[in-house]
Amino acid sequence: MKYFIDTANMDEIKEINEWGVLAGVTTNPSLVAKEKGISFHDRLVEICELVGGPVSGEVIALDAEGMISEGRELARLHQHIVVKIPMTAEGMKAVKVLASEGIKTNVTLVFNTVQALTAARAGATYVSPFIGRLDDIGLEGLDLIEDIHYIFTLHEIDTEIIAASIRDEGHIHGAALRGADIATIPYKVLKKLTRHPLTDKGIDQFLNDWNSIKDQ
Ligand code: E4P
C-alpha cells in the first residue's frame, strides 16, 4: 500500500515528502479552501512538480458537461494531475469521456461496493472509499475496503483503491491488511507514523548507556 497525503498545504507536503514515503497527493475543495489566498491551479502545479506523482484536484461542477470541461482544464495543467469526480450519475458520464481521452480520474465520496464497481466500470483510475465518515455513522469503514478489494480481485478490475477519510494509524494498518492500493492520509496522522513509546524508551536507554561509558 502506497501513501498519499490528503492536503493542499505546501509546508505539510514538503515536510512529509522529505521522508521519501510520498507517492502522491489528494486535495478536495474543503482542503483548498483552508489555504487562504492561493490560486488553485498554481497550487496543483506546484504540488505536481514537488512530488512527481499523481495529484488529485476536484471539479466543482455537478453536471457532466461542466465536469468534463473543468477536468480537461485541470489535466492540461500537468501530466501528474488526476481529476477528482464525485460519485454521481453525471460524474460517471464525465469519467467515461475523460477516460476515453486518456485523462486519469479519482471517483470520490464512495460509500459502498456498488458505487466502487460502477465507478470502475465507467473507467475510473482510482476509487476513494471514505472510511472515517462511515465509522462516524456507526459502520465499519474498513469492511468496505476489504469488500471492494475482494470484488476488484474477483473480477480482475485494475482500478486502484484509495482508502480515504483516514483518522488514525489503525485505519492505515487496517487498510493495508485489507488490500487498499493507497491510503491518503492527513498530515497530523502521518506525523504519528514513526512513533512508538518503546522506540523513544529504547533511544533514551541506548543514549544513557553510551554516555555512561564514553569517558572511560
Ligand atoms: C479524499 O480524497 C478526501 O480528501 C478525504 O480523505 C476526506 O476526508 P475527511 O472525511 O477527513 O474530510
Residues whose N, C-alpha, C, O or C-beta is under 5 A from the ligand:
A	BS01	E4P	D6 T26 T27 N28 S128 G132 R133 A164 S165 I166 T184
